[in-house]
């Protein structure tokens, strides 16, 4: 067993309180929503049910429902948007995966205690009224990971 896995196994034995109920959404970076939406609607047959600008994150989002999971398309609204930087560096494509948790604040605290590098130390408002926080991909095997809580459930 490699040392890294052994180390993980030791860490994972610690108490585990956070419960992930499902994949809330998959975030996909696109240059322009109007160019991307027709693929999802006309080729895959999904329906875009919401377009929302999240000024805080300098993105415009479009949502599709697949079972209880959403596809979230993210278009940068500014050159300073992290989505613009992502597309510049890696091109369009999957940007992050978001897990639904009961309590985003507790989940972020728990991740921090377990040594995960946090992008958000406390939850903030995301699209669709969710409270969200990101984990750094350096601590998550290269996958930008978002934890979301739906306060309206
Ligand atoms: Zn997201």
Backbone and ligand atoms as CSV (ligand in chain L), in Angstrom:
chain,resi,resn,atom,element,x,y,z
A,1,UNK,N,N,0.865,-1.200,0.000
A,1,UNK,CA,C,0.000,0.000,0.000
A,1,UNK,C,C,0.897,1.243,0.000
A,2,UNK,N,N,0.569,2.187,-0.859
A,2,UNK,CA,C,1.419,3.374,-0.889
A,2,UNK,C,C,1.195,4.194,0.385
A,3,UNK,N,N,2.183,4.944,0.718
A,3,UNK,CA,C,2.148,5.659,1.986
A,3,UNK,C,C,0.987,6.658,2.034
A,4,UNK,N,N,0.729,7.263,0.862
A,4,UNK,CA,C,-0.342,8.260,0.803
A,4,UNK,C,C,-1.689,7.631,1.180
A,5,UNK,N,N,-1.973,6.448,0.605
A,5,UNK,CA,C,-3.241,5.771,0.894
A,5,UNK,C,C,-3.308,5.354,2.360
A,6,UNK,N,N,-2.190,4.893,2.883
A,6,UNK,CA,C,-2.127,4.490,4.277
A,6,UNK,C,C,-2.464,5.682,5.173
A,7,UNK,N,N,-1.880,6.810,4.815
A,7,UNK,CA,C,-2.112,8.050,5.560
A,7,UNK,C,C,-3.593,8.422,5.490
A,8,UNK,N,N,-4.196,8.315,4.295
A,8,UNK,CA,C,-5.623,8.615,4.114
A,8,UNK,C,C,-6.469,7.688,4.969
A,9,UNK,N,N,-6.129,6.401,4.958
A,9,UNK,CA,C,-6.909,5.414,5.711
A,9,UNK,C,C,-6.885,5.760,7.188
A,10,UNK,N,N,-5.730,6.176,7.685
A,10,UNK,CA,C,-5.626,6.588,9.085
A,10,UNK,C,C,-6.516,7.783,9.362
A,11,UNK,N,N,-6.443,8.755,8.465
A,11,UNK,CA,C,-7.223,9.987,8.653
A,11,UNK,C,C,-8.722,9.690,8.613
A,12,UNK,N,N,-9.117,8.784,7.686
A,12,UNK,CA,C,-10.538,8.519,7.477
A,12,UNK,C,C,-11.157,7.777,8.648
A,13,UNK,N,N,-10.329,7.200,9.493
A,13,UNK,CA,C,-10.865,6.512,10.666
A,13,UNK,C,C,-11.418,7.504,11.680
A,14,UNK,N,N,-11.005,8.755,11.517
A,14,UNK,CA,C,-11.523,9.779,12.435
A,14,UNK,C,C,-13.038,9.900,12.255
A,15,UNK,N,N,-13.673,10.480,13.222
A,15,UNK,CA,C,-15.137,10.613,13.172
A,15,UNK,C,C,-15.543,11.270,11.867
A,16,UNK,N,N,-16.667,10.848,11.347
A,16,UNK,CA,C,-17.137,11.377,10.081
A,16,UNK,C,C,-18.578,11.793,10.250
A,17,UNK,N,N,-18.805,13.099,10.281
A,17,UNK,CA,C,-20.138,13.613,10.569
A,17,UNK,C,C,-20.837,14.066,9.293
A,18,UNK,N,N,-20.066,14.666,8.406
A,18,UNK,CA,C,-20.669,15.197,7.181
A,18,UNK,C,C,-21.310,14.078,6.365
A,19,UNK,N,N,-22.531,14.303,5.942
A,19,UNK,CA,C,-23.236,13.328,5.109
A,19,UNK,C,C,-23.500,13.954,3.751
A,20,UNK,N,N,-22.993,13.302,2.697
A,20,UNK,CA,C,-23.295,13.763,1.339
A,20,UNK,C,C,-24.519,13.000,0.863
A,21,UNK,N,N,-25.584,13.723,0.513
A,21,UNK,CA,C,-26.814,13.037,0.096
A,21,UNK,C,C,-26.802,12.702,-1.390
A,22,UNK,N,N,-26.241,13.581,-2.210
A,22,UNK,CA,C,-26.206,13.328,-3.657
A,22,UNK,C,C,-25.315,14.364,-4.330
A,23,UNK,N,N,-25.091,14.160,-5.621
A,23,UNK,CA,C,-24.364,15.176,-6.393
A,23,UNK,C,C,-25.378,16.273,-6.712
A,24,UNK,N,N,-25.162,17.446,-6.151
A,24,UNK,CA,C,-26.110,18.545,-6.347
A,24,UNK,C,C,-26.027,19.044,-7.779
A,25,UNK,N,N,-24.795,19.308,-8.239
A,25,UNK,CA,C,-24.631,19.686,-9.644
A,25,UNK,C,C,-23.211,19.443,-10.122
A,26,UNK,N,N,-23.071,19.487,-11.437
A,26,UNK,CA,C,-21.755,19.448,-12.063
A,26,UNK,C,C,-21.607,20.780,-12.790
A,27,UNK,N,N,-20.532,21.494,-12.489
A,27,UNK,CA,C,-20.297,22.808,-13.082
A,27,UNK,C,C,-19.437,22.671,-14.332
A,28,UNK,N,N,-19.883,23.272,-15.410
A,28,UNK,CA,C,-19.175,23.177,-16.686
A,28,UNK,C,C,-18.888,24.588,-17.200
A,29,UNK,N,N,-17.615,24.862,-17.442
A,29,UNK,CA,C,-17.210,26.188,-17.919
A,29,UNK,C,C,-17.423,26.280,-19.429
A,30,UNK,N,N,-18.116,27.333,-19.842
A,30,UNK,CA,C,-18.342,27.566,-21.282
A,30,UNK,C,C,-18.004,29.022,-21.602
A,31,UNK,N,N,-17.641,29.262,-22.856
A,31,UNK,CA,C,-17.334,30.640,-23.238
A,31,UNK,C,C,-18.603,31.479,-23.324
A,32,UNK,N,N,-19.642,30.893,-23.925
A,32,UNK,CA,C,-20.896,31.621,-24.089
A,32,UNK,C,C,-22.079,30.683,-23.880
A,33,UNK,N,N,-22.988,31.063,-22.988
A,33,UNK,CA,C,-24.171,30.230,-22.737
A,33,UNK,C,C,-24.955,30.005,-24.013
A,34,UNK,N,N,-25.113,31.060,-24.803
A,34,UNK,CA,C,-25.978,30.918,-25.984
A,34,UNK,C,C,-25.406,29.957,-27.013
A,35,UNK,N,N,-24.099,29.737,-26.977
A,35,UNK,CA,C,-23.514,28.735,-27.879
A,35,UNK,C,C,-23.601,27.331,-27.284
A,36,UNK,N,N,-23.607,27.245,-25.951
A,36,UNK,CA,C,-23.566,25.942,-25.278
A,36,UNK,C,C,-24.962,25.353,-25.071
A,37,UNK,N,N,-25.945,26.201,-24.766
A,37,UNK,CA,C,-27.285,25.711,-24.412
A,37,UNK,C,C,-27.909,24.851,-25.524
A,38,UNK,N,N,-27.778,25.237,-26.824
A,38,UNK,CA,C,-28.408,24.413,-27.865
A,38,UNK,C,C,-27.958,22.956,-27.872
A,39,UNK,N,N,-26.712,22.681,-27.501
A,39,UNK,CA,C,-26.264,21.285,-27.440
A,39,UNK,C,C,-27.091,20.516,-26.411
A,40,UNK,N,N,-27.256,21.091,-25.213
A,40,UNK,CA,C,-27.991,20.411,-24.153
A,40,UNK,C,C,-29.480,20.289,-24.487
A,41,UNK,N,N,-30.031,21.338,-25.130
A,41,UNK,CA,C,-31.468,21.320,-25.424
A,41,UNK,C,C,-31.784,20.529,-26.701
A,42,UNK,N,N,-31.059,20.806,-27.771
A,42,UNK,CA,C,-31.440,20.234,-29.065
A,42,UNK,C,C,-30.824,18.869,-29.322
A,43,UNK,N,N,-29.673,18.604,-28.754
A,43,UNK,CA,C,-29.017,17.313,-28.999
A,43,UNK,C,C,-29.336,16.340,-27.861
A,44,UNK,N,N,-29.171,16.793,-26.620
A,44,UNK,CA,C,-29.415,15.897,-25.479
A,44,UNK,C,C,-30.877,15.896,-25.036
A,45,UNK,N,N,-31.632,16.898,-25.454
A,45,UNK,CA,C,-33.057,16.925,-25.128
A,45,UNK,C,C,-33.380,17.368,-23.719
A,46,UNK,N,N,-32.465,18.097,-23.079
A,46,UNK,CA,C,-32.762,18.645,-21.752
A,46,UNK,C,C,-33.415,20.015,-21.922
A,47,UNK,N,N,-33.956,20.520,-20.805
A,47,UNK,CA,C,-34.583,21.837,-20.861
A,47,UNK,C,C,-33.865,22.757,-19.878
A,48,UNK,N,N,-33.415,23.885,-20.379
A,48,UNK,CA,C,-32.832,24.893,-19.494
A,48,UNK,C,C,-33.967,25.558,-18.729
A,49,UNK,N,N,-33.965,25.415,-17.394
A,49,UNK,CA,C,-35.094,25.945,-16.623
A,49,UNK,C,C,-34.761,27.260,-15.928
A,50,UNK,N,N,-33.486,27.660,-15.966
A,50,UNK,CA,C,-33.138,28.908,-15.270
A,50,UNK,C,C,-31.818,29.458,-15.788
A,51,UNK,N,N,-31.786,30.775,-15.971
A,51,UNK,CA,C,-30.531,31.469,-16.263
A,51,UNK,C,C,-30.401,32.553,-15.213
A,52,UNK,N,N,-29.245,32.580,-14.564
A,52,UNK,CA,C,-29.086,33.496,-13.431
A,52,UNK,C,C,-27.671,34.050,-13.447
A,53,UNK,N,N,-27.565,35.347,-13.173
A,53,UNK,CA,C,-26.235,35.936,-13.038
A,53,UNK,C,C,-25.858,35.950,-11.561
A,54,UNK,N,N,-24.637,35.459,-11.265
A,54,UNK,CA,C,-24.142,35.531,-9.885
A,54,UNK,C,C,-23.018,36.568,-9.895
A,55,UNK,N,N,-23.381,37.803,-9.559
A,55,UNK,CA,C,-22.456,38.938,-9.676
A,55,UNK,C,C,-21.197,38.694,-8.854
A,56,UNK,N,N,-21.401,38.168,-7.661
A,56,UNK,CA,C,-20.330,37.868,-6.715
A,56,UNK,C,C,-19.226,37.011,-7.355
A,57,UNK,N,N,-19.635,36.046,-8.169
A,57,UNK,CA,C,-18.653,35.133,-8.787
A,57,UNK,C,C,-18.332,35.512,-10.230
A,58,UNK,N,N,-18.920,36.625,-10.681
A,58,UNK,CA,C,-18.679,37.109,-12.046
A,58,UNK,C,C,-18.971,36.037,-13.089
A,59,UNK,N,N,-20.136,35.386,-12.912
A,59,UNK,CA,C,-20.575,34.375,-13.878
A,59,UNK,C,C,-22.061,34.496,-14.162
A,60,UNK,N,N,-22.432,33.982,-15.334
A,60,UNK,CA,C,-23.830,33.799,-15.674
A,60,UNK,C,C,-24.018,32.287,-15.763
A,61,UNK,N,N,-25.084,31.794,-15.136
A,61,UNK,CA,C,-25.267,30.342,-15.059
A,61,UNK,C,C,-26.543,29.927,-15.786
A,62,UNK,N,N,-26.530,28.732,-16.354
A,62,UNK,CA,C,-27.731,28.131,-16.936
A,62,UNK,C,C,-27.867,26.742,-16.338
A,63,UNK,N,N,-29.096,26.385,-15.925
A,63,UNK,CA,C,-29.319,25.124,-15.224
A,63,UNK,C,C,-30.207,24.159,-15.993
A,64,UNK,N,N,-29.847,22.888,-15.898
A,64,UNK,CA,C,-30.622,21.779,-16.456
A,64,UNK,C,C,-30.759,20.741,-15.352
A,65,UNK,N,N,-31.897,20.052,-15.328
A,65,UNK,CA,C,-32.118,19.029,-14.303
A,65,UNK,C,C,-31.923,17.648,-14.915
A,66,UNK,N,N,-31.164,16.802,-14.223
A,66,UNK,CA,C,-31.008,15.399,-14.643
A,66,UNK,C,C,-31.248,14.565,-13.400
A,67,UNK,N,N,-32.434,13.997,-13.260
A,67,UNK,CA,C,-32.780,13.325,-12.001
A,67,UNK,C,C,-32.762,14.364,-10.897
A,68,UNK,N,N,-32.031,14.095,-9.806
A,68,UNK,CA,C,-31.947,15.114,-8.747
A,68,UNK,C,C,-30.653,15.920,-8.846
A,69,UNK,N,N,-29.931,15.720,-9.940
A,69,UNK,CA,C,-28.663,16.424,-10.145
A,69,UNK,C,C,-28.827,17.454,-11.256
A,70,UNK,N,N,-28.147,18.585,-11.077
A,70,UNK,CA,C,-28.216,19.626,-12.096
A,70,UNK,C,C,-26.916,19.695,-12.891
A,71,UNK,N,N,-27.056,20.149,-14.109
A,71,UNK,CA,C,-25.904,20.583,-14.884
A,71,UNK,C,C,-25.918,22.106,-14.796
A,72,UNK,N,N,-24.801,22.676,-14.397
A,72,UNK,CA,C,-24.701,24.132,-14.262
A,72,UNK,C,C,-23.654,24.626,-15.262
A,73,UNK,N,N,-24.114,25.323,-16.289
A,73,UNK,CA,C,-23.171,25.925,-17.236
A,73,UNK,C,C,-22.743,27.272,-16.683
A,74,UNK,N,N,-21.463,27.571,-16.776
A,74,UNK,CA,C,-20.913,28.805,-16.215
A,74,UNK,C,C,-20.224,29.607,-17.300
A,75,UNK,N,N,-20.748,30.792,-17.557
A,75,UNK,CA,C,-20.113,31.693,-18.513
A,75,UNK,C,C,-19.497,32.859,-17.751
A,76,UNK,N,N,-18.226,33.172,-17.993
A,76,UNK,CA,C,-17.634,34.318,-17.278
A,76,UNK,C,C,-18.244,35.632,-17.764
A,77,UNK,N,N,-18.501,36.549,-16.841
A,77,UNK,CA,C,-19.023,37.855,-17.229
A,77,UNK,C,C,-17.933,38.921,-17.146
A,78,UNK,N,N,-16.740,38.491,-16.758
A,78,UNK,CA,C,-15.622,39.427,-16.648
A,78,UNK,C,C,-14.332,38.659,-16.884
A,79,UNK,N,N,-13.343,39.365,-17.374
A,79,UNK,CA,C,-12.016,38.756,-17.569
A,79,UNK,C,C,-11.419,38.327,-16.230
A,80,UNK,N,N,-11.877,38.954,-15.145
A,80,UNK,CA,C,-11.338,38.636,-13.817
A,80,UNK,C,C,-12.034,37.436,-13.176
A,81,UNK,N,N,-13.043,36.921,-13.849
A,81,UNK,CA,C,-13.750,35.761,-13.316
A,81,UNK,C,C,-12.808,34.554,-13.282
A,82,UNK,N,N,-12.941,33.733,-12.243
A,82,UNK,CA,C,-12.107,32.519,-12.177
A,82,UNK,C,C,-12.465,31.578,-13.334
A,83,UNK,N,N,-13.693,31.696,-13.824
A,83,UNK,CA,C,-14.098,30.855,-14.968
A,83,UNK,C,C,-13.344,31.295,-16.231
A,84,UNK,N,N,-13.155,32.595,-16.398
A,84,UNK,CA,C,-12.377,33.094,-17.537
A,84,UNK,C,C,-10.947,32.552,-17.473
A,85,UNK,N,N,-10.372,32.577,-16.276
A,85,UNK,CA,C,-9.000,32.075,-16.093
A,85,UNK,C,C,-8.932,30.579,-16.377
A,86,UNK,N,N,-9.967,29.853,-15.933
A,86,UNK,CA,C,-10.013,28.401,-16.152
A,86,UNK,C,C,-10.053,28.093,-17.651
A,87,UNK,N,N,-10.922,28.788,-18.380
A,87,UNK,CA,C,-11.063,28.531,-19.824
A,87,UNK,C,C,-9.769,28.895,-20.553
A,88,UNK,N,N,-9.167,29.983,-20.128
A,88,UNK,CA,C,-7.901,30.428,-20.725
A,88,UNK,C,C,-6.830,29.338,-20.590
A,89,UNK,N,N,-6.790,28.725,-19.415
A,89,UNK,CA,C,-5.748,27.760,-19.114
A,89,UNK,C,C,-6.056,26.357,-19.645
A,90,UNK,N,N,-7.312,25.932,-19.482
A,90,UNK,CA,C,-7.640,24.531,-19.766
A,90,UNK,C,C,-8.715,24.340,-20.811
A,91,UNK,N,N,-9.274,25.427,-21.297
A,91,UNK,CA,C,-10.345,25.307,-22.288
A,91,UNK,C,C,-11.683,25.044,-21.626
A,92,UNK,N,N,-12.743,24.984,-22.433
A,92,UNK,CA,C,-14.072,24.708,-21.895
A,92,UNK,C,C,-14.116,23.267,-21.380
A,93,UNK,N,N,-15.004,23.015,-20.426
A,93,UNK,CA,C,-15.160,21.639,-19.929
A,93,UNK,C,C,-15.567,21.611,-18.477
A,94,UNK,N,N,-15.512,20.409,-17.884
A,94,UNK,CA,C,-15.952,20.243,-16.494
A,94,UNK,C,C,-15.065,21.074,-15.569
A,95,UNK,N,N,-15.704,21.884,-14.760
A,95,UNK,CA,C,-14.997,22.818,-13.884
A,95,UNK,C,C,-15.012,22.348,-12.426
A,96,UNK,N,N,-16.174,21.890,-11.952
A,96,UNK,CA,C,-16.246,21.414,-10.568
A,96,UNK,C,C,-17.404,20.457,-10.367
A,97,UNK,N,N,-17.331,19.756,-9.243
A,97,UNK,CA,C,-18.419,18.860,-8.843
A,97,UNK,C,C,-18.922,19.357,-7.488
A,98,UNK,N,N,-20.244,19.361,-7.328
A,98,UNK,CA,C,-20.836,19.897,-6.101
A,98,UNK,C,C,-21.633,18.820,-5.390
A,99,UNK,N,N,-21.309,18.612,-4.118
A,99,UNK,CA,C,-22.021,17.636,-3.296
A,99,UNK,C,C,-22.996,18.359,-2.378
A,100,UNK,N,N,-24.168,17.751,-2.197
A,100,UNK,CA,C,-25.164,18.321,-1.293
A,100,UNK,C,C,-24.916,17.807,0.124
A,101,UNK,N,N,-24.821,18.724,1.063
A,101,UNK,CA,C,-24.631,18.362,2.479
A,101,UNK,C,C,-25.726,19.020,3.317
A,102,UNK,N,N,-25.922,18.497,4.525
A,102,UNK,CA,C,-26.954,19.040,5.419
A,102,UNK,C,C,-26.641,20.452,5.865
A,103,UNK,N,N,-25.381,20.659,6.228
A,103,UNK,CA,C,-24.990,21.920,6.843
A,103,UNK,C,C,-23.614,22.309,6.307
A,104,UNK,N,N,-23.590,23.337,5.460
A,104,UNK,CA,C,-22.349,23.702,4.763
A,104,UNK,C,C,-21.295,24.213,5.735
A,105,UNK,N,N,-21.724,24.942,6.745
A,105,UNK,CA,C,-20.767,25.497,7.699
A,105,UNK,C,C,-20.057,24.382,8.470
A,106,UNK,N,N,-20.846,23.447,8.989
A,106,UNK,CA,C,-20.253,22.313,9.715
A,106,UNK,C,C,-19.354,21.491,8.802
A,107,UNK,N,N,-19.800,21.309,7.553
A,107,UNK,CA,C,-19.031,20.491,6.611
A,107,UNK,C,C,-17.685,21.147,6.315
A,108,UNK,N,N,-17.681,22.464,6.109
A,108,UNK,CA,C,-16.417,23.160,5.833
A,108,UNK,C,C,-15.490,23.087,7.046
A,109,UNK,N,N,-16.073,23.266,8.229
A,109,UNK,CA,C,-15.253,23.163,9.453
A,109,UNK,C,C,-14.635,21.782,9.574
A,110,UNK,N,N,-15.454,20.777,9.301
A,110,UNK,CA,C,-14.958,19.400,9.416
A,110,UNK,C,C,-13.836,19.138,8.407
A,111,UNK,N,N,-14.021,19.614,7.175
A,111,UNK,CA,C,-12.996,19.420,6.148
A,111,UNK,C,C,-11.698,20.121,6.556
A,112,UNK,N,N,-11.850,21.336,7.114
A,112,UNK,CA,C,-10.678,22.080,7.576
A,112,UNK,C,C,-9.940,21.322,8.668
A,113,UNK,N,N,-10.720,20.762,9.602
A,113,UNK,CA,C,-10.117,19.975,10.702
A,113,UNK,C,C,-9.386,18.756,10.173
A,114,UNK,N,N,-9.868,18.214,9.067
A,114,UNK,CA,C,-9.249,17.017,8.480
A,114,UNK,C,C,-8.077,17.361,7.565
A,115,UNK,N,N,-7.724,18.646,7.546
A,115,UNK,CA,C,-6.526,19.048,6.816
A,115,UNK,C,C,-6.759,19.379,5.355
A,116,UNK,N,N,-8.025,19.449,4.948
A,116,UNK,CA,C,-8.328,19.815,3.565
A,116,UNK,C,C,-8.155,21.328,3.418
A,117,UNK,N,N,-7.475,21.730,2.352
A,117,UNK,CA,C,-7.298,23.163,2.112
A,117,UNK,C,C,-8.621,23.735,1.618
A,118,UNK,N,N,-9.084,24.795,2.270
A,118,UNK,CA,C,-10.386,25.391,1.943
A,118,UNK,C,C,-10.201,26.646,1.102
A,119,UNK,N,N,-11.003,26.776,0.067
A,119,UNK,CA,C,-11.047,28.046,-0.662
A,119,UNK,C,C,-11.962,28.999,0.117
A,120,UNK,N,N,-13.066,28.442,0.633
A,120,UNK,CA,C,-14.001,29.227,1.455
A,120,UNK,C,C,-13.978,28.680,2.878
A,121,UNK,N,N,-13.608,29.531,3.810
A,121,UNK,CA,C,-13.576,29.080,5.210
A,121,UNK,C,C,-14.977,29.083,5.811
A,122,UNK,N,N,-15.870,29.882,5.197
A,122,UNK,CA,C,-17.260,29.932,5.647
A,122,UNK,C,C,-18.149,29.930,4.403
A,123,UNK,N,N,-19.382,29.411,4.534
A,123,UNK,CA,C,-20.265,29.354,3.373
A,123,UNK,C,C,-20.649,30.747,2.879
A,124,UNK,N,N,-20.891,30.846,1.583
A,124,UNK,CA,C,-21.382,32.100,0.998
A,124,UNK,C,C,-22.531,31.770,0.072
A,125,UNK,N,N,-23.232,32.810,-0.366
A,125,UNK,CA,C,-24.411,32.601,-1.211
A,125,UNK,C,C,-23.986,32.232,-2.624
A,126,UNK,N,N,-24.560,31.148,-3.138
A,126,UNK,CA,C,-24.316,30.742,-4.526
A,126,UNK,C,C,-25.590,30.891,-5.341
A,127,UNK,N,N,-25.580,30.339,-6.545
A,127,UNK,CA,C,-26.770,30.400,-7.404
A,127,UNK,C,C,-27.894,29.601,-6.751
A,128,UNK,N,N,-29.119,29.924,-7.124
A,128,UNK,CA,C,-30.318,29.191,-6.697
A,128,UNK,C,C,-30.530,29.197,-5.182
A,129,UNK,N,N,-30.019,30.213,-4.510
A,129,UNK,CA,C,-30.257,30.343,-3.077
A,129,UNK,C,C,-29.511,29.343,-2.210
A,130,UNK,N,N,-28.517,28.658,-2.787
A,130,UNK,CA,C,-27.762,27.681,-1.995
A,130,UNK,C,C,-26.661,28.377,-1.215
A,131,UNK,N,N,-26.279,27.786,-0.095
A,131,UNK,CA,C,-25.090,28.214,0.633
A,131,UNK,C,C,-23.967,27.269,0.215
A,132,UNK,N,N,-22.855,27.854,-0.236
A,132,UNK,CA,C,-21.811,27.024,-0.856
A,132,UNK,C,C,-20.425,27.334,-0.296
A,133,UNK,N,N,-19.526,26.388,-0.459
A,133,UNK,CA,C,-18.129,26.602,-0.118
A,133,UNK,C,C,-17.283,25.638,-0.936
A,134,UNK,N,N,-16.107,26.106,-1.350
A,134,UNK,CA,C,-15.245,25.286,-2.201
A,134,UNK,C,C,-14.052,24.731,-1.437
A,135,UNK,N,N,-13.678,23.493,-1.809
A,135,UNK,CA,C,-12.453,22.858,-1.324
A,135,UNK,C,C,-11.402,23.002,-2.416
A,136,UNK,N,N,-10.163,23.184,-2.017
A,136,UNK,CA,C,-9.103,23.418,-3.001
A,136,UNK,C,C,-8.720,22.126,-3.725
A,137,UNK,N,N,-8.593,22.189,-5.061
A,137,UNK,CA,C,-8.268,20.959,-5.816
A,137,UNK,C,C,-6.938,20.334,-5.422
A,138,UNK,N,N,-6.044,21.101,-4.801
A,138,UNK,CA,C,-4.769,20.521,-4.344
A,138,UNK,C,C,-5.001,19.487,-3.242
A,139,UNK,N,N,-6.142,19.601,-2.543
A,139,UNK,CA,C,-6.450,18.664,-1.455
A,139,UNK,C,C,-7.457,17.603,-1.873
A,140,UNK,N,N,-7.933,17.644,-3.123
A,140,UNK,CA,C,-9.041,16.756,-3.504
A,140,UNK,C,C,-8.719,15.960,-4.760
A,141,UNK,N,N,-7.449,15.667,-4.956
A,141,UNK,CA,C,-7.068,14.877,-6.124
A,141,UNK,C,C,-7.319,15.599,-7.438
A,142,UNK,N,N,-7.233,16.921,-7.400
A,142,UNK,CA,C,-7.337,17.685,-8.642
A,142,UNK,C,C,-8.750,18.046,-9.053
A,143,UNK,N,N,-9.749,17.676,-8.215
A,143,UNK,CA,C,-11.144,17.979,-8.561
A,143,UNK,C,C,-11.628,19.154,-7.716
A,144,UNK,N,N,-11.874,20.280,-8.348
A,144,UNK,CA,C,-12.448,21.403,-7.606
A,144,UNK,C,C,-13.798,20.933,-7.060
A,145,UNK,N,N,-13.942,20.988,-5.748
A,145,UNK,CA,C,-15.118,20.390,-5.086
A,145,UNK,C,C,-15.890,21.466,-4.328
A,146,UNK,N,N,-17.185,21.474,-4.544
A,146,UNK,CA,C,-18.068,22.432,-3.880
A,146,UNK,C,C,-18.988,21.666,-2.934
A,147,UNK,N,N,-19.188,22.214,-1.757
A,147,UNK,CA,C,-20.182,21.650,-0.841
A,147,UNK,C,C,-21.347,22.622,-0.803
A,148,UNK,N,N,-22.561,22.129,-0.963
A,148,UNK,CA,C,-23.744,23.008,-0.992
A,148,UNK,C,C,-24.767,22.554,0.013
A,149,UNK,N,N,-25.408,23.561,0.554
A,149,UNK,CA,C,-26.548,23.310,1.449
A,149,UNK,C,C,-27.742,24.053,0.863
A,150,UNK,N,N,-28.863,23.381,0.834
A,150,UNK,CA,C,-30.089,24.042,0.382
A,150,UNK,C,C,-30.882,24.471,1.599
A,151,UNK,N,N,-30.846,25.767,1.951
A,151,UNK,CA,C,-31.529,26.201,3.179
A,151,UNK,C,C,-33.045,26.168,3.048
A,152,UNK,N,N,-33.554,26.016,1.811
A,152,UNK,CA,C,-35.012,26.061,1.599
A,152,UNK,C,C,-35.639,24.677,1.585
A,153,UNK,N,N,-34.860,23.647,1.872
A,153,UNK,CA,C,-35.425,22.292,1.756
A,153,UNK,C,C,-36.308,21.972,2.963
L,1,ZN,ZN,ZN,-21.318,25.069,-8.500
